[in-house]
Amino acid sequence: MLQKRQLFKYQSIEQFRHCIKMVQHRTSYIGKDENDEPIYDWNLPKPTLTFTGTVKLHGTNASICLRNGFQWEQSRNNILTPVSDNAGFSKFCSEIPFIITLWTAIGETFGYTKEDEVDIIFGEWCGGNIQGGVAIHGLPKMFVIFEACRRNAEGEIIQYFPKEFVETLKINEYNIYNIYQFPTFTIDIDFNFPEESQQKLIELTQAVENECPVGKYFGKSGVGEGIVWTHQVDEKNLFQFKVVGEKHSKTKVKKLAEVDIDEIKNAQEFVNNVVTENRLKQGLEQIRPEKQYIGQFVKWVVNDVMKEEHDTITNNNLNEKVVISLIQKKASQYILKIAT
């Protein structure tokens, strides 16, 4: 049963190498054996897929939910209200008189939600003083929509609303935009030879990092974060990956768009590569830098590394317990220096 207010988190967007593995598994799957285990034919040809790239904005993840006419706002990890807010997002939404027009557009196009369904508009709450070091810093705060979907009470996708519809979700006079109003990119990736797309992905990412297209749209020059690449498989599934510029990368990567797993000599080298200043700063965006939250911060850093880099740990035969211990040590040392 869907609760009146219920948290629906945005899915994690992984690296290029994770997307390659996902496509290869999906297109090589041919059924199940007598023990109900999946069977793969790795010799089957892989597809060439067209991906759309959108500018990755350096702000804070935000979303608006609607169930049976009842609306609430979310950050990445919390339900928001105007008195328990995240950079003023819930307050902003409560003051927009025409925000209901977005929900009307969804209802009239796809039908209104049933009792245990919720419509969600995901976007980036950015500009103002939300994040520093990027071109959009200092611009008026804005909500930039990049995805809309319908989910059930368990959070499972019922339907991703198509790109062509998301493009219509905007109220520019109230600083609500959609990411497709800004420059986008297209690339065809042959998943038989994904390494052939590496250089183009890197070049496009570096161009965005050197000159943010969203900042430029508003007449401000400066650094951009990177690009999110999306291919919609069907109404319930997406292939996605992100390529982030060196200034915002959470790992000391050799290549921005990795197709292979780096060889790591030992656990300490791995931790030095992945527990970077950028990753630790992102943790501070999620957890307040106060002494009573040190445990939560350390846990967030460990979980973030394990989510993104577990394949690297496995393929390099690193001791997971040792890796976690070293991550905890480095994260603890970092936050103890700045905790109040």
N, C-alpha and C positions, 0 to 999 in steps of 0.2 A: 504494500500500500504506500503510495506516494505521500510523504509528509507535507505539511503546509509550506514549510521552507526546508529545502534539502540541498545539500552541496553536490554539485555536479562538476567535477574537475575537468579541465581541458587536457586532452591526451598529450603525452610527451612527444615531441618531434625529435627524432634521432638523427644520427649521422648518415652520410651517403653509404658507407659500408653496410650499415644496418638495413637500409632500404634495398640494397643489392641482394642481401641474403633473403629478405622477405619476398621479393619478386621471384627469386630463384626457387624458393620453397613452394610458393603458390603455383607457379607454372610447371613445376616438376611433379606435383602431387597427382597420383593416379588412382587412389582409393585406399582401402584398409585390408589388412590380412585377417586370418581367422581369429587372431587374438585382439582384433580391433586396433591394431597399431598401424600408423600411416605408412604407405608405400610411395616411394619416390623413384622416378626415372630421370636421373640427372643428365641423361643424354638427349632429352627432349630439347628442341630449340627454344631459346628464350625470346621474349617479345622485344620489339622496339616501341617505346612508349613516349608520348609527348607530355612533358611537364611544363606547368606554368609557374614562373617565379614571381614572387611578390616581395617587396621590401620588408625586411625584418626590423621592426621598430624597437628601440631601446626605451621601454617604459615599464609598465606593470600590467600583467594579465588581468583582464576584467571581463565580466559577462553579466547579461541581464536575462532573467528567467521569467517565463509566464506560464501559469497553470490555471485554467478555468477563470481567466480574468484577474488572477492575483499575481502581482509582480514582485520580484526581489532581485537584489544585486549580489554579486560574488567577486571576491578576489580569487587568486589561484587556489588558496587553501581555506578560505573562510567565507561564511555568509556575512554580508555587510548590512548596516543600517546607517542612517545619517549620524547617529551618535556612536557607532562602532564601525568606523569607516576605514578606507584605504586611499589616502591622498585625495579625499573628497569626492570619490566616484559616486557613492550612493547619494550623497547630497546633490551632486550634479544631476543625476537621473531624476530625483524627486522634483527638481525645479524646471524640467523640460516639459512644457504643456502639450507638445505634439508627439511625445515618444510613443503614445498608443497607436499612432499611424503605422509604426513598424509592425506591431502585432496584428493590426487589421490587414496589412498586406500579406502576412504569412497565412492568416486564417482564411482569407478570401482565395488564396492561391492553392493551398494544400489542405484546407479543411481545418477546423478548430480542434484543439487537443481534447482527447478523451480523459476520463477521470484519473487514470494512472499514467498520463503522458505530460511531458513538459517541453516547451519550445525554448531554445537557448540561443542567444546571440553572443558570440565570443568576439573579443577585440582587444586592442591595446589602449590603455589609458595612459596618455603620454603628453609631453610638452611641460610647460611650467618648470617647476623645480623637481619633477619626479625623478629624473635621471640626469646626470651630468655627462660631459664629454662627448656629446653628439649634437648634430645640427639642430634637431628639434627642441633641444633644451632652451627654455626661455620663451618659446612660442606660447600662445594661449593654450591652456589645457584642452585636449581633444580626445574623443573616443573614436578610434579607427577600427571599424568592423572588418574581420577577415574570415569569419565562418558563421554559419547558422545551421542548426540541426534540431531534430526532434528525438527525444530519448524516452525510455520507459522508466519505471520506478527504480529498477536495478542499475540504471545508468547506461543500458545498452542502446546503441544507435538504432532507431527506427528508420530514420532517413536523414541524410545530409541534403540540405537544400542546395540546388546547383549554383555554380558560379554566376550564371546569367541572372539568377534571382538575387543573389547576395549583392550584386552590383547596384541593385535598385534601393538597397537599404541605406538611406542617408538622410540627414537633416542638416545640411551644411550651415544654415543660418544659426544653428545652435551647437556648432562644432562637433557634429556627428558625421563622420565620413566613412567610406569603405575603402579598403586598400587598393581596389581596382581603379580608383580615381587617379592614382599615381602611376608612374611608369611600371610596366610589367615586362617579363622576359619569357622566352620560350626556348626549349631545348628538346631535341629528340635523343633519347638514350637507348642505345642498343645494349641490352643486358647480356648478350653473348660476349660483348667486349666493352664493359662499362668504363674501363680505364681510358678509352678513347674520348670520353666526355670530360675527363678531369680538367684539362687545360682551359676549356671554355668556362666551366663552372668557376674555376679560380679567377679567370680574367673578369668575369661579370661581378664576382664578389669584391674583387679589389676596386673595381670602378665604383661600386656602391659605397665602399668604405672611404674612398677618396672624396666622393661628392654625393651626399645623401639625396636621392631624388625627391623625397618627401620634404626635406628642408628646402631644397631648391624650388619646389612648387610654391612654397610660401615666401620665397624671396630671401632665404637664408642659406648661406653656404657653410658646409662643414662635414664632419665625419658621419658616415652611416654604419650600421651594425653588420648587415649581411642580407642573405636572401633565403626565403623559405620556398621550397619546390614542392608542387602538389600535382598528382595525377589521380583523378577520381575513377576508381575501378568500376563501381556501380553505386546505387543509392545508399549502400550501407558501409562501403569500404573506400579508404583512401590509401595511396602510397605517398608518403611525405618524407622529406629530409631537409635539413638546414645546412647552409654553409656560411660560417661566420668569419668575418675578417680577423686578422691577427690581433688587433687591438681589443677585441671582445671575446676571443676564443678562451674557453675554459681549460684547454690543454695546450702544452707546448708542442704543437703539431709540426711535422715536417712538411706536410702538404695539407692545404685547406680542405680539399675534397678527397678524403682517404678512401681507397677501394680495398686496401689490405690492412691487416692488423700489424702494428709496429712490433718489431722484435725488442723485447725488454730483458735486460740482463738479470735484474734482481728487483725485489719489492721496493727498495728505497728509490731506485731510479724511476720506477713506475709512479710512486707517490710524488716525487719531485716534478714529474711531467704533468700530472693531472690535478694536483691540489695547488692550483695557481692563484694568484691575486684576484683574477677575474672571477673564478669560481667562489672564492671566499667572500668576495664583495656581493655576489649574487645571493649567497647564504644570508648575508646581513639584510638584504632586501626582504627576505622571508621571515627572519627571526630577529627580534629586537636585541641590540648589543648591550644587554644588561646581565648582571651576574646570575640572576635566577633563571636565565634562559640559555646558559652555556650548554647544558645537556641537550637541549633542543637543537641548538646550532650545530653541535658536533654530529648529532644524529642526522641532520639534514645533509651535511657535507658527505658523510659516509654513504647515505642512500643515493645521493646524486651521482657520486662516482660509480657506485656499484650498478646503477641503472644504465649509465652510458658506457661503461668500460668493462663490464663483466666478461665480455668475449675476449678482451685483451688479457685479462687475468687468467682465464681458462687456457687460452692458446699458448700462453707463455709459461704454463705450469707454475704459476706463482702461488704461494701459500696464502689462501684467502684470509685466514685468521691473522697472519702477520701483516698483510696489506691493511686490513681494517684497523689494527692496532696502530700502525704508522700514520694512517689518515687521522685517527682520533687524536694522536699526539700533536700533529701539525695544526689541526683545526683548533684544538684547545689552546695551544701557544698563541695562535693568532688572536682569538677573541679575548683572552685574558689581558692582552696588551691594551685593548680598547674598551673593555666592559666597564660600565659605570656602577 
